[in-house]
Amino acid sequence: MKKCAIAILSMAVLLVVFTSSAPMDKKSKPKKKTSGITLTNLDNSVKPTVDFYQYACGGWQKMNPMGPEYARYGSFDVLGENNKQQIKDLVTKLASKKQLGGTIEQQVGDLYKIGMDSVKLQNQGAQPIQAQLQKIAIMKRDMLPTTIAQMHLQGIYPFFALYASSDPDNSDMTIAHLWQSGLGIGDRDYYIEENQQHIRDEYIRLMAKMFIYSGYNKLAGFTGFETEMARRVLDLETMMAIDFVDKTVLRDPYQTIHKCTPAEIQKMIPSISVYDYLNTLALQVDTINVGQPSYFTGLNHIVSVADLDVLRAYLAWNVIRSAASYLSDDFVNANFDFYGKVLSGKQENSPRWKRVIGTVESSLGEALGQMYVKAYFSPEAKSRMEQLVANLQWALGERIKNSSWMTDETKKNALGKLSTFRVKIGYPDKWRDYSSLKITDDSYYANVVRARRFETAYSLSKIGKPVDKNEWQMTPQTVNAYYEPNTNEICFPAGILQPPFFDMNADDAANYGAIGVVIGHEMTHGFDDQGRNYDLNGNLTDWWTEADSKAFTDRAQIIVDHFNNIEVAPGVYGNGSFTLGENIADNGGLNVSYAAFQKAKREGGIEGEMDGFTPEQRFFLAYAAVWAANIRPEEILRRTKVDPHALGRWRVNGTLPHISAFYDAFNIKQGDPMWLAPEKRANIW
C-alpha cells in the first residue's frame, strides 16, 4: 500500500536512456550530437514565460491526437503502445504453435488463444459465473465470513481486503494486513459528493443491466426489480464509503498501524466471524495489522443491520463486476460504457488483443517477463542505468549535505539511508515458478480465477516468513518504476529501458532533464512525506529531530497550498495533500538531476547552445516533454479524485515555478504568469 511509482507508464521516459547503441566501427565517424529537443513539439505562439507547458508541448499535442480508446494519451503512451506490440509478437508466436510440451511458453500461448476465442465467449455468456452466483443466492447469514474468504482467495475483495506485507516495526518479517475495500465506483468521493449524482445514476443502471445479463435477478428472485436492488446495493456501498478513512489521512503511515490479535479484531467486528474467515483462508496468525479500525467498526454495524438479500446482491455484484471483462460482449460493453465512457470519457474500448495481452501479463507476469527480457533487453541498457543512478545518488547526497534547514544529526541519518538504497534494474535474479498454475480450455474466466487463486496463495504463503528482499513488485516488462519504503529500494524494470524516449546521440542536457529527473523522482520518494518515516532498514522509525521534522512539514505545506490553489477544471481544484508525495518527488527530482547536470557541465560533458537553446533551457524543455499529453475532461475529474500524481500539465506548470534555475533559464520576471514569489517557492531536497 505504500509503494510509490512515478505514474502508470510515465517511467517510459526513462527507458531509452539506457539503451546503448552497438559499438561504433573504428572507420566510421562519430555522429554529431543533437540537442535532444524535437522542435516540432514546441508551440511558438505561446511564450515560455506565460505557459511553459503549452510552449514546450503544444506542438506535440497537435501532432498526436488522442485515439478513441484513450482517456489520456501522452508521450509515454507512445512507448506503451510499442511495448504492447513487442509483447504481442512474442505471445502470438507461441499461440500459433500446436504443442510446446506443457511448458510455460505453452501456458502463455494457450491463455492468449482462449482469450481471443470470441465465438466461445459469446456462446458461454454468463455460464462461467453461474455456479458461484447460485451459491450466493442461497447463502445464509452465518455463511457470510466463509463466502467473503472464498471470494478473497480468487482476488475479489468485497467489504475489505487481506494482504501480505512487511511488518512496519520489523521490515524483515511478513505479516497479514487488513484494509478497507469494496467500493464499486472506486473513490469514496463519488458516493458522498452531491455533484456526483449523475455518476451514481449511471452506476445503478450498470448494476441493473448486469443483474439481468448474469441471470442473478432470476436466481435471487427479484426479476422486474433490478433497478431497486441496484439502488439498495448503492446505499450499502455509500454507508461503507462514509466510514472509509479519507485517502489524505492514509498518507500518514502512522495512521495505518494498528496491530491486533484475531480476538481483538473479532470484538471490533462481531457480525463477521473472524475465525471462520481465517480458517477458510487456511491462515493461522497471532497478529494482523488493521489499517483502518474505525472503518471495520463501522462495517460491523453496516453488516449487522443490512438485509440479507442486499448482502447477497452486493456479493453477487462483486463477482459480476470482477468477471465482466472476461465474459461475452454484453458484459464487456456494459462494463466499458460505465468505467470507460462515463468515468474516463473514452469513446471506444481497446482492441481485444490488447485486453487479452493485459490478462496474460497479469496472470503470468514474470513468465512473460522472462521471455521479454530475452528478446528485447540488452546488458548495455542495464550498465547505462547503473551509471545514471550513481550520478543521481551523488547529487542527492550533496544536496542533503548542503541543506540549510537540516541539523547534522538528521543529515547523517538521511545520508545513511541514501547510501543503503537497494537498486533493481531490468529483471529479477530469480524467476518465479508457474508450473502449478493450470491453463485449460474450459473458459476464459475460469483461467483468470485460477491465476488469481495462484497469486493469492503465493501472497498468503509469505505471512509469518522473512521478507524476500530480492523479490520484485513489478514485472520486467512494466513501463514504470517504483520506490518501496519497506525495503528501501528503487526499481527500474526492463520495460522502461528502451527507445524512443532517449536518443543516444543527444546531448546530455536533455537526458538529465528527462531520464535524470525520473531517477531523481524515485530517489526523492525515500524522503517524501511518507518515505521519510522509514529508516534505512525499512522500519517505521522517527529518525528526525523535532526541529527538522517541523521544518520539513512547514516546507511541504508550501507545496500543499500551491497545488490546492490550482484550478484543474472550472470550479475543480487540485488536492495538494493527496498529491504531496509525488509533488515532493517531482520537486526533488528536478533539483537533484539539475545538480548532476551542472556537475557534468563543469566537467565538459555538455554542449553549449544547440538549436537556439542553452543547456539549461534544453534541460527544462526535456522535462516538460515527458508529460506531453492530451486528456479528456472526464479523465481530468477522475484522476483528480483517484490519482496521487498531479495532472501532467501541472507537473510542469505547477512544479517548475518552485525551481530557481528555471527562472534564470527562461528569464522569467515578476509579473510573468510563470512567476511565483520567492517566499511561496518550496525547496526541500
C-alpha positions as CSV (number, residue, x, y, z in Angstrom):
1,M,0.0,0.0,0.0
2,K,3.0,2.3,0.4
3,K,4.8,1.7,-2.9
4,C,5.5,5.0,-4.8
5,A,5.6,4.9,-8.6
6,I,6.1,7.9,-10.9
7,A,2.9,7.1,-12.7
8,I,1.4,4.4,-14.9
9,L,3.6,4.3,-18.0
10,S,5.2,7.6,-17.0
11,M,8.6,6.0,-16.4
12,A,8.6,5.3,-20.1
13,V,10.8,8.3,-20.5
14,L,13.5,6.5,-18.7
15,L,13.8,3.6,-21.0
16,V,15.7,5.0,-23.8
17,V,18.4,6.5,-21.9
18,F,19.8,3.2,-21.0
19,T,19.7,1.6,-24.5
20,S,23.2,1.8,-25.8
21,S,24.0,1.7,-29.5
22,A,26.2,-1.0,-30.9
23,P,29.9,-0.5,-30.8
24,M,31.0,2.0,-33.4
25,D,33.1,0.8,-36.3
26,K,36.6,2.2,-36.0
27,K,36.4,3.6,-39.5
28,S,33.1,5.4,-39.0
29,K,32.9,8.9,-37.8
30,P,31.1,9.7,-34.6
31,K,27.7,11.2,-35.2
32,K,27.2,14.8,-34.3
33,K,25.2,15.2,-31.2
34,T,21.7,16.6,-31.4
35,S,20.1,18.9,-29.0
36,G,17.6,16.2,-27.8
37,I,14.8,18.7,-28.4
38,T,12.2,18.0,-31.1
39,L,11.4,21.4,-32.3
40,T,8.1,20.5,-33.8
41,N,6.9,19.6,-30.3
42,L,7.0,23.3,-29.4
43,D,4.2,25.8,-29.7
44,N,6.0,29.1,-30.5
45,S,2.7,31.0,-30.4
46,V,3.0,30.9,-26.6
47,K,5.8,32.4,-24.6
48,P,7.6,30.2,-22.1
49,T,7.1,32.9,-19.5
50,V,3.3,32.7,-19.9
51,D,2.5,28.9,-20.2
52,F,5.6,26.8,-20.2
53,Y,3.6,23.5,-20.7
54,Q,1.8,24.8,-23.8
55,Y,5.1,26.3,-25.1
56,A,7.0,23.0,-24.6
57,C,4.3,20.5,-25.5
58,G,1.7,22.3,-27.7
59,G,3.2,21.1,-30.9
60,W,3.2,17.5,-29.7
61,Q,-0.4,17.8,-28.7
62,K,-1.4,18.8,-32.2
63,M,0.6,16.1,-33.9
64,N,-0.6,13.4,-31.6
65,P,-4.4,13.5,-31.4
66,M,-6.0,11.2,-28.9
67,G,-7.4,8.0,-30.2
68,P,-10.9,6.9,-29.2
69,E,-9.7,4.1,-26.9
70,Y,-7.7,6.6,-24.7
71,A,-8.8,8.9,-21.9
72,R,-5.3,10.3,-21.8
73,Y,-2.6,9.9,-24.4
74,G,0.9,11.1,-23.8
75,S,4.4,10.7,-24.9
76,F,4.9,7.7,-22.6
77,D,1.7,6.1,-24.0
78,V,3.5,6.0,-27.3
79,L,6.1,3.9,-25.7
80,G,3.4,1.8,-24.1
81,E,1.9,1.0,-27.5
82,N,5.3,-0.1,-28.8
83,N,5.8,-2.3,-25.7
84,K,2.4,-3.9,-26.2
85,Q,3.2,-4.7,-29.8
86,Q,6.5,-6.3,-28.8
87,I,4.7,-8.5,-26.2
88,K,2.0,-9.3,-28.8
89,D,4.7,-10.5,-31.2
90,L,6.1,-12.8,-28.6
91,V,2.7,-14.2,-27.4
92,T,1.2,-14.7,-30.9
93,K,4.2,-16.8,-32.0
94,L,3.7,-19.0,-29.0
95,A,-0.1,-19.2,-29.6
96,S,0.5,-20.3,-33.2
97,K,2.5,-23.4,-32.2
98,K,0.4,-26.5,-31.7
99,Q,2.4,-28.2,-29.0
100,L,5.1,-26.9,-26.6
101,G,5.1,-29.8,-24.3
102,G,3.4,-28.4,-21.2
103,T,6.0,-25.6,-20.9
104,I,5.5,-22.1,-19.5
105,E,5.6,-21.0,-23.2
106,Q,2.5,-23.2,-23.8
107,Q,0.7,-21.7,-20.8
108,V,1.3,-18.2,-22.2
109,G,0.2,-19.2,-25.7
110,D,-2.8,-21.1,-24.6
111,L,-4.2,-18.4,-22.3
112,Y,-3.9,-15.9,-25.2
113,K,-5.7,-18.2,-27.6
114,I,-8.5,-18.8,-25.0
115,G,-9.0,-15.1,-24.5
116,M,-9.1,-14.4,-28.2
117,D,-11.8,-17.1,-28.9
118,S,-14.7,-14.6,-29.2
119,V,-17.1,-17.3,-30.5
120,K,-16.7,-19.4,-27.4
121,L,-17.0,-16.4,-25.2
122,Q,-20.3,-15.4,-26.9
123,N,-21.7,-18.9,-26.7
124,Q,-20.8,-19.3,-23.0
125,G,-22.4,-16.0,-22.0
126,A,-22.8,-15.9,-18.2
127,Q,-22.3,-19.6,-17.8
128,P,-18.7,-19.3,-16.2
129,I,-20.1,-17.4,-13.2
130,Q,-23.5,-19.2,-12.8
131,A,-22.4,-21.7,-10.2
132,Q,-20.9,-19.0,-7.9
133,L,-23.9,-16.8,-8.3
134,Q,-26.2,-19.7,-7.4
135,K,-24.3,-20.3,-4.1
136,I,-24.5,-16.6,-3.2
137,A,-28.3,-16.5,-4.0
138,I,-28.9,-19.1,-1.3
139,M,-26.3,-18.0,1.2
140,K,-27.3,-17.9,4.8
141,R,-26.1,-15.1,7.1
142,D,-23.8,-17.3,9.0
143,M,-22.1,-18.2,5.7
144,L,-21.0,-14.6,5.1
145,P,-17.5,-14.9,6.5
146,T,-16.6,-18.0,4.6
147,T,-18.2,-16.6,1.4
148,I,-16.1,-13.4,1.8
149,A,-13.0,-15.5,2.3
150,Q,-13.7,-17.7,-0.7
151,M,-14.0,-14.5,-2.8
152,H,-10.8,-13.1,-1.4
153,L,-9.0,-16.3,-2.4
154,Q,-9.9,-15.6,-6.0
155,G,-8.9,-12.0,-5.9
156,I,-12.3,-10.4,-5.4
157,Y,-12.4,-8.1,-2.3
158,P,-15.9,-7.2,-1.1
159,F,-16.0,-5.2,2.2
160,F,-12.3,-5.4,2.9
161,A,-9.0,-7.0,1.7
162,L,-6.3,-9.0,3.4
163,Y,-2.8,-9.0,2.0
164,A,0.8,-9.9,3.0
165,S,3.3,-7.2,3.6
166,S,6.3,-6.4,5.8
167,D,5.8,-5.6,9.5
168,P,6.2,-1.8,9.8
169,D,8.2,-2.3,13.0
170,N,10.3,-5.2,11.7
171,S,10.7,-4.9,7.9
172,D,12.5,-8.3,7.8
173,M,9.2,-10.2,8.5
174,T,6.0,-10.5,6.6
175,I,2.6,-10.2,8.4
176,A,-1.0,-10.0,7.4
177,H,-2.8,-6.7,6.9
178,L,-6.5,-5.8,6.7
179,W,-7.5,-2.9,4.5
180,Q,-10.8,-1.1,3.7
181,S,-12.1,-2.2,0.2
182,G,-15.2,-3.0,-1.8
183,L,-16.4,0.3,-3.4
184,G,-17.5,-0.5,-7.0
185,I,-17.1,3.0,-8.3
186,G,-13.7,3.4,-6.7
187,D,-13.2,6.5,-4.7
188,R,-15.4,7.4,-1.8
189,D,-16.0,10.9,-3.1
190,Y,-18.2,9.5,-5.9
191,Y,-20.6,8.3,-3.1
192,I,-20.7,11.4,-0.9
193,E,-20.4,14.4,-3.1
194,E,-23.6,16.0,-4.3
195,N,-22.3,16.8,-7.7
196,Q,-21.6,13.2,-8.4
197,Q,-25.2,12.1,-8.6
198,H,-25.0,11.6,-12.4
199,I,-22.2,9.1,-11.8
200,R,-24.3,7.3,-9.2
201,D,-27.3,7.1,-11.5
202,E,-25.2,5.5,-14.3
203,Y,-23.7,3.1,-11.7
204,I,-27.3,2.0,-10.8
205,R,-28.1,1.4,-14.5
206,L,-24.9,-0.6,-14.9
207,M,-25.7,-2.9,-11.9
208,A,-29.3,-3.4,-13.1
209,K,-28.1,-4.4,-16.5
210,M,-25.6,-6.8,-15.1
211,F,-28.1,-8.5,-12.8
212,I,-30.1,-9.3,-15.9
213,Y,-27.3,-10.3,-18.1
214,S,-25.9,-12.6,-15.4
215,G,-29.3,-14.1,-14.6
216,Y,-28.8,-13.3,-10.9
217,N,-32.1,-11.5,-10.8
218,K,-33.8,-14.8,-11.5
219,L,-31.6,-16.8,-9.2
220,A,-32.4,-14.4,-6.3
221,G,-36.0,-13.8,-7.3
222,F,-36.1,-10.1,-8.0
223,T,-37.0,-10.1,-11.7
224,G,-38.5,-6.8,-12.6
225,F,-37.0,-5.1,-9.6
226,E,-33.4,-5.0,-10.8
227,T,-33.1,-1.2,-10.5
228,E,-34.5,-1.2,-7.0
229,M,-31.9,-3.8,-5.9
230,A,-29.2,-1.8,-7.6
231,R,-30.2,1.2,-5.6
232,R,-30.1,-0.8,-2.4
233,V,-26.6,-2.1,-3.2
234,L,-25.5,1.5,-3.9
235,D,-26.9,2.5,-0.5
236,L,-24.9,-0.2,1.2
237,E,-21.7,0.9,-0.6
238,T,-22.5,4.5,0.3
239,M,-22.6,3.6,4.0
240,M,-19.2,1.9,3.6
241,A,-17.8,4.9,1.8
242,I,-18.9,7.2,4.6
243,D,-16.9,5.0,7.0
244,F,-13.9,4.8,4.7
245,V,-10.9,6.7,6.1
246,D,-10.0,9.5,3.7
247,K,-7.1,8.9,1.3
248,T,-5.3,12.0,2.5
249,V,-5.3,10.7,6.1
250,L,-3.9,7.4,4.9
251,R,-0.8,9.2,3.6
252,D,0.4,9.2,7.2
253,P,1.8,5.6,7.7
254,Y,1.4,6.0,11.5
255,Q,-2.4,6.3,11.0
256,T,-2.5,2.8,9.4
257,I,-0.6,0.8,12.0
258,H,-2.9,-1.0,14.5
259,K,-1.6,-4.5,15.3
260,C,-4.3,-6.7,16.7
261,T,-4.9,-10.3,17.6
262,P,-7.7,-12.2,15.9
263,A,-9.7,-12.0,19.2
264,E,-9.3,-8.2,19.3
265,I,-10.5,-7.9,15.6
266,Q,-13.5,-10.2,16.5
267,K,-14.5,-7.7,19.1
268,M,-14.2,-4.9,16.5
269,I,-16.5,-6.7,14.0
270,P,-18.6,-9.3,15.8
271,S,-21.1,-9.5,13.0
272,I,-18.5,-11.4,10.9
273,S,-16.7,-14.5,12.4
274,V,-13.0,-13.7,12.0
275,Y,-12.2,-17.3,12.9
276,D,-14.4,-18.7,10.2
277,Y,-12.8,-16.2,7.8
278,L,-9.2,-17.1,8.7
279,N,-9.9,-20.8,8.7
280,T,-11.3,-20.6,5.2
281,L,-8.1,-18.9,4.2
282,A,-6.2,-21.7,6.0
283,L,-4.4,-18.8,7.8
284,Q,-3.1,-19.2,11.3
285,V,-1.8,-15.9,12.7
286,D,-1.3,-14.3,16.1
287,T,-1.2,-10.7,14.8
288,I,-2.9,-8.8,12.0
289,N,-2.3,-5.2,11.2
290,V,-5.6,-3.4,10.8
291,G,-5.2,-0.4,8.5
292,Q,-8.4,1.4,9.5
293,P,-10.0,0.3,12.8
294,S,-12.7,2.9,12.5
295,Y,-13.9,1.5,9.2
296,F,-14.1,-2.0,10.5
297,T,-16.1,-0.9,13.5
298,G,-18.4,0.9,11.1
299,L,-18.6,-2.1,8.8
300,N,-19.8,-4.2,11.8
301,H,-22.9,-2.0,12.1
302,I,-23.5,-1.9,8.4
303,V,-23.4,-5.7,8.0
304,S,-25.4,-6.3,11.2
305,V,-28.4,-4.2,10.1
306,A,-28.2,-4.9,6.3
307,D,-31.0,-7.0,4.7
308,L,-29.6,-10.5,3.8
309,D,-30.9,-10.1,0.2
310,V,-28.9,-6.8,-0.1
311,L,-25.8,-8.5,1.2
312,R,-26.2,-11.3,-1.3
313,A,-26.8,-8.9,-4.2
314,Y,-23.7,-6.9,-3.1
315,L,-21.5,-10.0,-3.2
316,A,-23.0,-11.1,-6.5
317,W,-22.3,-7.7,-7.9
318,N,-18.7,-8.0,-6.9
319,V,-18.4,-11.4,-8.7
320,I,-20.1,-10.0,-11.8
321,R,-18.0,-6.9,-11.8
322,S,-14.7,-8.8,-11.5
323,A,-15.7,-11.2,-14.2
324,A,-17.3,-8.8,-16.7
325,S,-14.1,-8.2,-18.8
326,Y,-13.7,-11.9,-19.4
327,L,-17.3,-12.8,-20.4
328,S,-19.4,-12.2,-23.5
329,D,-19.8,-8.9,-25.3
330,D,-22.9,-7.9,-23.3
331,F,-20.8,-7.8,-20.1
332,V,-17.7,-6.3,-21.7
333,N,-19.7,-3.5,-23.4
334,A,-21.8,-2.6,-20.4
335,N,-18.7,-2.6,-18.2
336,F,-16.8,-0.3,-20.6
337,D,-19.8,2.0,-21.0
338,F,-19.5,2.9,-17.3
339,Y,-15.9,2.5,-16.4
340,G,-14.5,3.6,-19.7
341,K,-17.0,6.2,-21.1
342,V,-18.8,7.6,-18.1
343,L,-15.8,7.8,-15.7
344,S,-13.0,8.5,-18.1
345,G,-14.6,9.8,-21.3
346,K,-13.2,7.1,-23.6
347,Q,-15.0,6.6,-26.8
348,E,-14.0,3.0,-27.7
349,N,-12.8,0.0,-25.9
350,S,-9.2,-1.2,-26.6
351,P,-9.0,-4.0,-29.3
352,R,-9.5,-7.4,-27.9
353,W,-5.8,-8.4,-28.4
354,K,-4.6,-5.6,-26.1
355,R,-7.1,-6.6,-23.4
356,V,-6.1,-10.2,-23.7
357,I,-2.4,-9.3,-23.6
358,G,-3.1,-7.5,-20.4
359,T,-4.7,-10.6,-18.9
360,V,-1.7,-12.7,-19.9
361,E,0.6,-10.2,-18.2
362,S,-1.5,-10.1,-15.0
363,S,-1.7,-13.9,-14.9
364,L,1.8,-15.0,-15.9
365,G,3.7,-11.7,-15.4
366,E,7.2,-12.9,-14.7
367,A,7.0,-15.8,-17.1
368,L,6.2,-13.4,-19.9
369,G,8.8,-11.0,-18.5
370,Q,11.5,-13.7,-18.8
371,M,10.7,-14.0,-22.5
372,Y,10.5,-10.3,-22.9
373,V,13.9,-9.7,-21.4
374,K,15.5,-12.4,-23.5
375,A,14.1,-10.8,-26.7
376,Y,14.4,-7.1,-26.1
377,F,16.7,-6.2,-23.1
378,S,20.4,-5.5,-23.6
379,P,23.2,-5.6,-21.0
380,E,24.3,-2.2,-22.2
381,A,20.9,-0.8,-21.0
382,K,21.5,-2.1,-17.5
383,S,25.0,-0.8,-17.4
384,R,23.9,2.7,-18.5
385,M,21.2,2.7,-15.9
386,E,23.6,1.8,-13.1
387,Q,25.8,4.8,-14.1
388,L,22.9,7.2,-14.1
389,V,21.6,6.0,-10.8
390,A,25.1,6.5,-9.3
391,N,25.3,10.1,-10.7
392,L,21.9,11.0,-9.2
393,Q,22.7,9.4,-5.8
394,W,25.8,11.6,-5.6
395,A,23.8,14.7,-6.4
396,L,21.1,13.9,-3.8
397,G,23.8,13.3,-1.2
398,E,25.4,16.7,-2.0
399,R,22.1,18.4,-1.6
400,I,21.5,16.8,1.7
401,K,24.9,17.7,3.0
402,N,24.4,21.3,1.9
403,S,20.9,21.6,3.2
404,S,20.3,24.9,5.2
405,W,17.4,23.6,7.2
406,M,18.5,20.2,8.5
407,T,20.7,19.6,11.5
408,D,23.8,17.4,11.3
409,E,22.1,14.6,13.2
410,T,19.3,14.3,10.7
411,K,21.6,14.8,7.7
412,K,23.7,11.9,8.9
413,N,20.7,9.6,9.1
414,A,19.4,10.8,5.7
415,L,22.8,10.1,4.1
416,G,22.9,6.7,5.7
417,K,19.5,5.8,4.2
418,L,20.6,7.1,0.8
419,S,23.8,5.0,0.8
420,T,21.8,1.8,1.5
421,F,19.3,2.2,-1.3
422,R,18.7,-1.2,-3.0
423,V,18.8,-0.6,-6.7
424,K,17.0,-3.1,-9.0
425,I,17.4,-2.7,-12.7
426,G,16.0,-4.7,-15.6
427,Y,14.8,-8.0,-14.2
428,P,15.0,-10.2,-11.0
429,D,17.9,-12.6,-10.4
430,K,15.5,-15.4,-9.8
431,W,12.3,-16.1,-11.8
432,R,9.0,-17.3,-10.3
433,D,7.8,-20.9,-10.9
434,Y,4.4,-21.1,-12.6
435,S,4.4,-24.8,-13.2
436,S,1.5,-25.4,-10.7
437,L,-0.8,-22.9,-12.5
438,K,-3.0,-24.8,-14.9
439,I,-4.3,-23.2,-18.1
440,T,-7.2,-25.3,-19.6
441,D,-9.7,-24.9,-22.3
442,D,-12.8,-24.6,-20.1
443,S,-13.5,-20.8,-20.1
444,Y,-11.5,-17.6,-20.2
445,Y,-12.8,-16.5,-16.8
446,A,-12.1,-19.9,-15.2
447,N,-8.4,-19.5,-16.2
448,V,-8.4,-15.9,-14.8
449,V,-9.8,-17.3,-11.5
450,R,-7.2,-20.0,-11.3
451,A,-4.5,-17.4,-11.9
452,R,-5.9,-15.1,-9.2
453,R,-6.0,-18.1,-6.8
454,F,-2.4,-18.9,-7.7
455,E,-1.4,-15.3,-7.0
456,T,-3.3,-15.1,-3.7
457,A,-1.9,-18.4,-2.4
458,Y,1.6,-17.2,-3.3
459,S,1.0,-13.9,-1.4
460,L,-0.6,-15.6,1.7
461,S,2.2,-18.1,1.9
462,K,4.6,-15.3,2.8
463,I,2.9,-14.5,6.0
464,G,5.0,-15.3,9.1
465,K,8.1,-15.7,7.0
466,P,11.1,-13.4,6.3
467,V,10.7,-10.8,3.6
468,D,12.4,-11.8,0.3
469,K,14.1,-8.5,-0.4
470,N,15.2,-9.8,-3.8
471,E,11.5,-10.1,-5.0
472,W,10.2,-7.5,-7.4
473,Q,6.9,-5.6,-7.1
474,M,6.7,-5.1,-10.8
475,T,7.2,-7.4,-13.8
476,P,10.2,-6.7,-16.1
477,Q,8.0,-5.6,-19.0
478,T,6.2,-3.0,-17.0
479,V,6.7,0.6,-18.3
480,N,7.0,2.2,-14.9
481,A,9.3,2.3,-11.8
482,Y,8.9,2.5,-8.0
483,Y,10.3,3.2,-4.6
484,E,9.4,0.8,-1.8
485,P,10.0,2.2,1.7
486,N,9.8,-1.2,3.5
487,T,12.9,-2.5,1.6
488,N,14.4,1.0,0.9
489,E,14.6,0.1,-2.8
490,I,14.3,1.7,-6.2
491,C,13.3,-0.4,-9.1
492,F,13.5,0.2,-12.9
493,P,12.1,-2.7,-14.9
494,A,13.4,-3.5,-18.4
495,G,10.2,-2.3,-19.9
496,I,11.3,1.3,-19.4
497,L,14.8,0.8,-20.8
498,Q,14.2,1.1,-24.5
499,P,13.7,3.7,-27.2
500,P,12.2,6.1,-28.3
501,F,12.4,8.4,-25.3
502,F,16.2,8.7,-25.1
503,D,18.5,9.5,-28.0
504,M,22.0,8.1,-27.6
505,N,23.1,10.8,-30.0
506,A,21.6,13.6,-28.0
507,D,23.5,16.0,-25.7
508,D,23.2,15.0,-22.0
509,A,21.4,18.3,-21.0
510,A,18.2,16.8,-22.4
511,N,19.0,13.4,-20.9
512,Y,19.3,14.8,-17.4
513,G,16.1,16.8,-17.9
514,A,14.2,13.7,-18.8
515,I,15.7,10.4,-17.5
516,G,17.7,12.1,-14.8
517,V,14.6,13.7,-13.3
518,V,12.8,10.4,-13.4
519,I,15.6,8.7,-11.5
520,G,15.8,11.6,-9.0
521,H,12.0,11.4,-8.6
522,E,12.2,7.8,-7.4
523,M,15.1,8.5,-5.0
524,T,13.3,11.5,-3.5
525,H,10.3,9.2,-2.6
526,G,12.6,7.9,0.1
527,F,12.4,11.3,1.7
528,D,8.9,12.5,0.8
529,D,6.1,12.9,3.4
530,Q,5.6,9.1,3.6
531,G,9.1,7.8,2.8
532,R,10.8,9.9,5.4
533,N,9.1,8.0,8.1
534,Y,11.1,4.8,7.3
535,D,14.7,4.3,8.2
536,L,17.5,2.7,6.2
537,N,16.3,-0.8,7.1
538,G,12.7,-0.1,6.0
539,N,11.3,0.2,9.6
540,L,8.7,2.8,10.5
541,T,11.0,4.9,12.7
542,D,11.2,8.5,13.6
543,W,14.9,9.3,12.8
544,W,14.3,13.1,12.6
545,T,14.9,15.7,15.3
546,E,11.8,17.6,16.3
547,A,13.1,20.8,14.8
548,D,13.9,19.1,11.4
549,S,10.5,17.4,11.4
550,K,8.8,20.7,11.8
551,A,11.0,22.4,9.2
552,F,10.1,19.6,6.7
553,T,6.4,19.9,7.4
554,D,6.5,23.7,7.0
555,R,8.2,23.4,3.7
556,A,5.9,20.6,2.5
557,Q,2.9,22.8,3.4
558,I,4.0,25.3,0.8
559,I,3.6,22.6,-1.9
560,V,0.2,21.6,-0.5
561,D,-1.1,25.1,-0.5
562,H,0.3,25.7,-4.0
563,F,-1.4,22.7,-5.6
564,N,-4.6,23.2,-3.6
565,N,-4.9,26.6,-5.5
566,I,-4.6,25.1,-9.0
567,E,-7.9,25.1,-10.8
568,V,-7.6,21.9,-12.9
569,A,-11.1,22.3,-14.4
570,P,-13.8,25.0,-14.0
571,G,-14.6,25.1,-10.2
572,V,-12.4,22.0,-9.5
573,Y,-9.1,22.3,-7.7
574,G,-6.2,20.0,-7.2
575,N,-5.7,18.1,-3.9
576,G,-2.4,19.2,-2.6
577,S,-2.4,16.9,0.4
578,F,-3.2,13.8,-1.7
579,T,-0.6,14.5,-4.3
580,L,2.0,15.8,-1.8
581,G,4.4,12.8,-2.1
582,E,4.5,12.9,-5.9
583,N,4.9,16.7,-5.9
584,I,7.8,16.5,-3.5
585,A,9.4,13.8,-5.6
586,D,9.0,15.9,-8.8
587,N,10.5,18.9,-7.0
588,G,13.3,16.9,-5.6
589,G,13.9,15.0,-8.8
590,L,14.3,18.3,-10.7
591,N,16.7,19.8,-8.2
592,V,18.8,16.6,-7.8
593,S,19.1,16.0,-11.6
594,Y,19.9,19.7,-12.2
595,A,22.7,19.4,-9.8
596,A,24.1,16.3,-11.5
597,F,23.6,18.1,-14.9
598,Q,25.6,21.1,-13.7
599,K,28.4,18.9,-12.5
600,A,28.5,17.2,-15.9
601,K,28.6,20.7,-17.5
602,R,31.5,21.8,-15.3
603,E,33.4,18.6,-16.4
604,G,32.9,19.4,-20.0
605,G,30.3,16.8,-20.7
606,I,27.6,19.2,-22.0
607,E,27.4,21.0,-25.3
608,G,26.8,24.8,-25.5
609,E,23.9,26.4,-27.3
610,M,22.1,24.0,-29.7
611,D,19.1,24.6,-31.9
612,G,18.9,28.1,-30.3
613,F,18.6,26.7,-26.7
614,T,21.1,26.9,-23.9
615,P,21.9,23.7,-22.0
616,E,19.7,24.9,-19.1
617,Q,16.8,25.5,-21.5
618,R,17.2,22.1,-23.0
619,F,17.1,20.5,-19.5
620,F,13.7,22.0,-18.7
621,L,12.3,21.5,-22.2
622,A,13.1,17.8,-22.0
623,Y,11.5,17.6,-18.6
624,A,8.3,19.1,-19.9
625,A,8.3,16.8,-22.9
626,V,8.0,13.8,-20.5
627,W,4.5,15.0,-19.7
628,A,3.3,15.9,-23.1
629,A,-0.3,14.6,-23.4
630,N,-3.9,15.1,-24.4
631,I,-6.5,14.3,-21.9
632,R,-10.3,14.2,-21.8
633,P,-12.3,16.4,-19.4
634,E,-13.8,13.4,-17.7
635,E,-10.4,11.9,-17.1
636,I,-9.2,15.2,-15.6
637,L,-12.0,14.9,-13.0
638,R,-11.4,11.2,-12.3
639,R,-7.7,11.5,-11.9
640,T,-8.1,14.5,-9.6
641,K,-10.0,12.1,-7.3
642,V,-8.1,8.9,-7.5
643,D,-4.5,9.6,-8.7
644,P,-1.9,10.7,-6.2
645,H,0.0,12.3,-9.1
646,A,-0.8,15.8,-10.3
647,L,-2.0,16.0,-13.8
648,G,0.8,16.2,-16.4
649,R,0.2,19.9,-17.2
650,W,0.7,20.8,-13.5
651,R,3.7,18.5,-13.1
652,V,5.2,21.1,-15.4
653,N,3.4,24.4,-14.7
654,G,2.8,23.6,-11.1
655,T,6.3,22.4,-10.3
656,L,8.8,24.4,-12.3
657,P,7.9,27.8,-10.7
658,H,9.4,26.3,-7.5
659,I,12.8,25.7,-9.2
660,S,15.1,28.7,-9.1
661,A,17.2,27.6,-12.0
662,F,14.1,27.6,-14.2
663,Y,13.7,31.4,-13.8
664,D,17.3,32.0,-15.0
665,A,17.0,29.6,-17.9
666,F,14.0,31.4,-19.4
667,N,14.4,34.9,-18.0
668,I,11.2,34.8,-16.1
669,K,10.4,38.1,-14.3
670,Q,8.0,39.3,-11.7
671,G,4.6,39.8,-13.4
672,D,5.0,36.9,-15.8
673,P,2.3,34.2,-15.4
674,M,5.0,31.6,-14.7
675,W,6.5,33.8,-11.9
676,L,6.0,32.7,-8.3
677,A,7.1,34.9,-5.4
678,P,10.3,33.6,-3.7
679,E,8.6,33.2,-0.3
680,K,6.0,30.9,-2.0
681,R,8.6,28.6,-3.6
682,A,9.2,25.2,-2.0
683,N,12.7,23.9,-1.5
684,I,13.1,20.7,0.3
685,W,15.5,18.4,-1.4
